[in-house]
Amino acid sequence: MRAQKLYAGVTLRETRLKHDLTQKEFATKLGVSLPYLNQMENNHRPVSTTVVLALAQEFGFDVTQLSVGEAERIVTDMREALADPVFADAQTPIADMQLTASNAPALARAFLELHRAYRQGQERLASLDEALGREDSAISPSPWEEVRDFFHYCDNYIDSIDRVAESYAADVGILGPNPLGAARDWLSNKHNVHLKTDSAGSLRKYDPASRTLTLSAQATTSSQLFQIAHQTALLEQDDLLEATLDFANFHTPEARAICKIGLANYFAGAATLPYGKFLQAAQENRHDLEVLAATFNASIEQVAHRLSTLQRPGLKGIPFFFVRVDQAGTITKRHSATRLQFARFGGACPLWNVHRAFETPGQFLRQLAETPDGLQYLCLARDVSKPGGAYRAPTRRYAIGLGCEIRHAGALVYADDLDITNRQAFEPIGISCRICERHNCHQRSVPPLERHLQVDPNSRGILPYRIGD
């Protein structure tokens, strides 16, 4: 497969403006002509190896940041949005979407936000007719989706919070022999907060008046440690959390409040699985999730999610995608540092092994998969059911998926004994049926919205229609 050309005009312009350089001065430092620089900044030419090296030498630039990941996420979202029937007469070439995502990402995001508002407005009109005419019926983005998009476009990595969490873990001794006791003592000695457990209460409840943190007695040790770290973030890193929220510029107070919980959760995850130590352990153990879970006293889901966040500039781990689905196939968590992106609406591809994980509780499923663009992946799936802690308490059932491009397979223990050189061993998967380009998928649930259909009553194949070009 040919190496993908790298277009990074926006990054080049941002670097030049950050150092207050004219195009001529910037071109001289990069060792290229002024017209050549102009073409690269406008994404008319890819960034050359010479420029990449000059960026590193002249500006100390972390070249691993030169990635098309964000542009590809935007293109995927635009393709799905443009598959909406409202755009039925607008056949937008993929090249136009790629050009917009690379050259004008702010415009592309504005388009996506407008489309999201439109969809939500349609859903409100369909299900909440009584809201018509009320003053509070104005269309606004879903707070939950807005927060998910914030983390999605941050690569699920918040550098400032990750680093202070890592420092907290070192100061407290999270990786010591008694992490729960160490975190409890830190909370008591530094913040005068008393910790107790309650078998009938919530998972976590903090009373500011009495400075008492109550945790569920049914929670595991790892869960209790996570909740202590979460509360510690709210107590001693509030200024940092608020500054991050100011940067995000959410539309509603609800989105801001939801994201603050998400940022505190991020701190807790980064504290219990500190970046440097966790990355080293992951590499030494070839990303064996069970070994990592035992080493850090964490759950399989926590470990898998943390692997997908290892995107620190200059110290990146393998780019993973991570997803969690419920039994109905609805995606409840999603993130991808790979070129594989997940659908914003609807469920995941039914051919993906994450759906079969419910049938084999406690076991890892492996899958060699290939997306319509020809990229190949090693995919893992496992159920992560969460008992309610009591006889009549309901069990929450989820399955998680974790994977990476096949070129990283040698660094994963799960690739052992798989024939990754056999093209026939790779199963065809897509993103979601509504934007999948495959013509002969036996599991297709709905036609692709951006393709013309050919229906012949005298002929029936796998599907009751044929998909046109």
N, C-alpha and C positions, 0 to 999 in steps of 0.2 A: 504494500500500500504506500502511495506517495506521501511524503511528509506534508502536513498542512501548512500553507503559507500563513504568515503572521501579519495581520494588519492591526496597527495600534496607533492610529493617528491621534485619537483623543488623549492617550497616555503621553505621546510625544509633546503635544501642545501644552498639557498640564505641567509637564516637567520643565519646559522652556519658560512658561509664565511664572512658575514657582521660583526660578532662579533669575527672573527679570531680565531675560535675554531677548534680543531681536532675533528674527529668523536667520539673518546673516551671521550673527555671533554664534548662534546655536549650531548652524551648519558647519562653521569652522571648527568648533570643538568636537563635532561628530565626525569630521573628516569627509564631508560630502558637499556637493554643490548646493547652492540655494534652490535651484529648480527641483533637484532631487528631494530635498527636505520638504519643499512645498507639496510635492506629490505624495510623500509618505504621510504628512500631516492630514492630507485630505483623503487618505486611504486609496489613492490611485496606484500606489505601489506598496508591496509588502516591506516590512522592516528587514534590512539585510543583517547578516552576521556581523559585519563591520560596525554597524550602528549599535547593535546589542552590546558588543564588547566595549565600545566607546561610552555608552551609557553607564556601564559598570565601572569603568576606569575613571572617567571624568566626573561623574556625579554620584558614585557609590550606589547606583541604582540596583535594586534586587531584581535581576532579570527574570526570576520565577514569577514576578508579578505581571510580566508581559504574557497575558493569557487571553484567549478569545472566549473564556468561559462565560463572562457576563453577557457578551454579545449573543452567544448561542442561546443563553437562557431567554433573552429578550426575543430572539427570532422564534423560539419554540412557543412562547406566549403569544406572539403576534400571529403565528400560523393558526393557533387555536382560536384566537379572537376572530380572525378573518374567515374562519370556517363557519361562523355564525350565519344563519340564513339571511340576516339583514344585509350581508355583503354578497348576496348570491350573484349579483351582476358585476362584481368587482373581482376579476381574476388577477390577483397580485403575484407577480413572479417572485420566487424565493430570493433571487438576486437583489430585488428591490428591498426586500425585508432585511437582508444582510447588510446592504449599504446603509439603510436607515439606522439599524442597531449599532453599527460601527461608527458612523459619522455623526449621528444625531440621537444618541441614547436618551437624552432628556425629552425630545419630541416623541420618541417611541414609547417611553413610559407614560407620557401624558395621554397618548392614544389608548394605551392599555387601561389607564385609570378611567378614562371616559367610557370605554367599553364595559368595564366592570360596573360603573355606575348605571349604565344602560341596562345591563342584565339584572342588577338588583332592583332597578325600577320596574322592570317587567315582572319580576317575581312578586314584588309587592302588589302590583296591580292585579295579579292573578290570584293571590291568596289573602290580601288584606283590602278588599274593596272599601271597607268602612273607613280606611285611612284617607280616602280621597277628600280633599277640601280641608283637612286638618292642618294646623300650622306646623305640626311636627312631622309632617309627611314628606319633607324634603329629602331628595335622594342623597345619600352619603355612602362612602365606602364601608363595607363591613369591618368593624374593628378587628375581628379575628383574622380576616384575610389580610388586612393592612399590616398587622404585626407579622404574620407569616411571610409576607413579601419583604418586609424589612430584613428579617434574618436571612431570607433566601438570597437577596441581592448583596448581603454582607459576606457571602460565602459561609454563613453560619459561624463566622469567626470574628469576635470583637477583641481586638488586640489589647486595649488598655485594661479591660476587665479580666481577660485571660491572665495577664501578667500579675495584676495585684492578687488574683486568686492563687496563683502559683507561689507568690511571696507569703501569703497567708498560710498556705499548706506547709511551707518550710518552717515558718515561725511557730506554728502550733504543734507540728510534729504529726501531721496527718498520716504519714507513712510509717509511724512508729508502732510499737507493740500494742498500744491501747488508743487508737485514734478517736474513738467515741469519748473516752474519758478526757483526752487532751482537748478536744473541741469543747466539751462541757466546761472544763476548767477555764479555758480562754474566755468563754462567754461570761462566766461568773467573775473572774478576776478583772477583766478589762471593761465589762459593761454592767456588772452587778446584776446579772440576769440569772434567776433561779430556774433550774430545769426539773420538770417532773413528768411522769407518764400517767396516762389515764386510759383505761380499757374501753370507755364508752364515748370518748370524745372524738374530735377531728384528727386528721393526720398531723396537723400542726396548728397551734393557736397561741398567739402571743398577747398578753395583757400588759400594755404599757404602764398602767397605774401601779400594779404590783410587781412589775418587771419579772413576770413569770412566763416561761415558755413551756407549754404542755404538748407532749408528743404522744402519739398513739402507742399503747403498750403492745399492740399486735404488729406494729411495723418491724421490719427486719433491722438489723444493726446498720446495714448500709443505707437504708431509707432514713433512719433516725439521724445518721451522720449528715446526710444530704440536707435534711430539714434544718439542722443546726447551722450548717454553712449558709443556707438560704437566709435564715434570720440574721446571721452575722453580717451578710452583705447589706441588708436593709439598715442595720444599725451603724456600721462603720464605713460603708461605701456609698452612702446616700447621695453625696455631692457628685460622685462619678456617674452614678446611675442617672441622676437628673440631667447632667450635662449630655450624656448619650441620648437621652430622650429629647432634649432640646435640638440636638443635631438631626434626629429622625423627623421632626416636624410633623407629627401625626395630626390628622384632621379632627379627631374627637378626643375628649378626656377619657372615654372608655378605652380607646386604642392605646393611649399613653399608659393607663393603669394596667392593662393587660400586658403591655410590653415590659413594664417595670417588674412584674412577676417573672416574665421570661428572662430578663437580664439577671435577676437574683438567682433564678434557676441555672443560668449560664455560669454565674460565679460558683455556685455550689458544685456543678459538674466539673468545672475546671479546677476547683480546690480538692475534690476527692480523687480526681484523676489528673494530677499536675502535669503540665505539658511536657517538660523535658524528660522526666522520669517515665511517663507513660509512653512517649514516643520511643524511648530507648528500649523499654520492655517489649513494646509491640514489634520492633525490628528484631530483637534477639529471639523472640518466641514465634517469629514468622506469622504474627497476627492471629495467633490461636486465641479465640475469644474466651474459651473456658479457662485457659491458663491465666489470661489477663484478668478475668472476673475474680478468680481465686486470689491472685496476687494483690489486687487492690480492694478486695472485699466489696465488689460491686456486682450489679446485675448484668446479664448478657446484653440487655437493651442499653444500659448506660455505657457499656464498653463499646458497643457498635456505634452508638450515636457519637461518642467521643472520637472514634476513629475518623468520622466524617468531618470533624472540625479542625484537624491538624493542618492548618493552612497558614502558619506563622511565617512571615517573610524571612527568607534565609534559613529556615529550619522546617521545611514542609515535609509532611508525611505523604503516603500514597494517596492520590485523589480517589476518594470513595463516594459512592452515592449511598444514602440511607433513607429508608422509608418504613412507615408503620401503617398497616391496614387493619380494619376490623373485619368481622365475618361477612359483612355485606360487600366487601371490596372497596370501601370508602377509605381514601388516604387521610389519615389523621396527623401524620408527621411526614415531612418530605424535605430532603436537601440533597443536592448533588454538586460535588466538586468535579464531576466528570462531564463529558459532553452529553451524557444521557440525562434528559430532563423529564420531569413528571407533569402530567396534565393538571391544569388548575381546576378543571371542572370534571366531574365524573370519576370513575374508578380507574384502576391500573389495568394494563393489558391482561386478559384472562389466561394467556399462555405463560405468564411469568410464574416461576415456582413459588413465589410468596403466598399464592392462594392455596397451594397444596400443603403448606406447613401445618394447617389446622388438622390435617388427617394423620400427621405423624408427630404428636406432642413429644417434646424433649429431644428431638433429633434435628440435626442440621441437614438441609437439603442443598445439594450443589447443582448448578445448572450452567452449561456453556450456552450463551445466548448471543444472537446477532440482531442488531437493529436495522431498519430499512436503509440507513445510510452506509451500511457495510461494516460498522464498528462492532467489535466482538468483546464480550464481557464474561467475567467469571462472577456468578451470582450465588449468594448464600441466602437461605431463608430458614426461619425457625419460629415456632410459636412462642409467645411470651405471656401466657395466661397469668392473671393476677387474682388469686383467691381473695375473697372478701374478709377472711379472718374469723368467720363465725358460720355455724351450720346453715342458717337461712340467708346469709349474706350472699349476694350474687357474685359470680366469677366474671371478671372482665377479660374477654378473650381478644387478643391481638396477635398479629404475626409481623415480624420485622424482616426487611430485606436489606442486604449489604452487598456491595459489589464494586468492582474496579475493571478498568480496561485490561484485556488479556495480556498486554505487554508487561503488566506488573505481577502476573500470576506466579512467577517463580519466588516471589517474596511472601507468598501465602501458603501455609501448610495445607490448605484445602485444595490446592491444585495438584498435590501429589497423586500420581497414578491416573490422572486425566490426560487424554490424548488431545492436547490443545492444538496440535498440528493438523488434525483431521477436520476439514471444513464441514463435513457432513455431521459432525458431532454437535454443531451449534444449532440450537433451536431458534426459529425466527420469532422475535417479539417486537412489539411496537410501543408507542406511548399510550394512546387510547384509540379506540375504534373510530372516533369522530374525525381524527386527523391522520390516521394510519394510511400509508400509501400501498400496502400490500393488496394485491388483487385476488389472491386465492386462499385467504385465511379461513379455515374451517370453523373458527370460534368467533368470527365477526358478529357483533351484536347489533350494530347499526351501520348504515352506509356512511362512507366518508362525506362530510358536508361540502367539501370543496371540489368534488368530482361529479361529473355527469353520470347518470345511471342509464343503462340500456336494459329494458325489460322485454323479454320475448315469451309470450304465453305458451309457445310450442317447444320451449327448451328449458331444461332445469339442470343446473350444475350443483356445485357445493352450496351456492347462494341462489336465491330466486331472482337475481339480477346480475348484470355484468357491470363492472366499474370502468368507465371510459377514462381517457387521458385528459 
